[in-house]
Amino acid sequence: MLVKKEKLAHFLEVKNLSKEKFAAILDVEVSEVEKMLNGEPVGLYTSRRFIRFFKAEVAQHYIDWETMNIKNPLEDKRK
């Protein structure tokens, strides 16, 4: 999974969360948070922890669907 690194960085800044604190919240290694902030892909475990933390409705807006060339499965079909 790839995340929108600028959006995640802004979230961490607004919530005053360090990479280390966010990693602890997600129960992942700090290197996994660094990967997200650098625009690098993370694996299934980190992806699941990320989505569970934000809940799918919010997480979908942090996931970089376009870069992964995947259609957002939660996108509102009424638009």
N, C-alpha and C positions, 0 to 999 in steps of 0.2 A: 504494500500500500504506500502511496505517496500522499503527503499532505501539502496544503498550501502553506509554505514555510513562513511567509510574511504574516499571514493570518494567525498562525500558531504563535509566532513571536509576539505579536500584538496582544494576544490573549494572556500570555505569560507575563507580559509587562503590566497590563491593566490589573491582573490579579496578584501582582507582586510575587510571582512564583519563579524560583530559580530552576535551572535545568535539573538540578539534584532533587529538589522538592517535588517537581512534577514527575520525575522518574520514580520516586518513592511512592507517590500517589498511585501511579499506574502499576507499580510493582514490576518495573523493568530496569534494565541497566541504563545508566546515564548516557552511554554511547548510543542507545536506541533513540533517546530524545535528541541527541546531537545529530543523528542521521536525519530525523524529521526536520530539524531546523536548518539543515544543509540541503534539503530537497532530495535526499537519498531514500531509496525504498527500505521499508522495515518488513519484518516477517509476520507470519500469521499470529503468533502469540501477542506481539506488541500491537498489532492491528486490532485484535479482539479487545485487549485491555483499553485501548484508545476509544473504541466505539462504545464499550460499556461505560467508560467514564463520562463521555459526553452524551450518551444515549444516541441512537441512530438518527433521530430527527435533527439534532444539532450537528453531530459528527459528519453528516453528509455534506455540510457546507465547508468543512475543513479538509475533506478528501479531494485531491486533485484528479478528478475523473478524466478531464480532458487530456492531461499529460499521459495518463495510463491508457488512453483510448478506449474507455469504457463508459457506457451510458449509465448515468446515475439511476439505479433501480428505484429510488425513493422519490424521484422527481415528480412534481405535481403534474398529473396528466391532464388536468382541466385547463391548463394555460394554452 
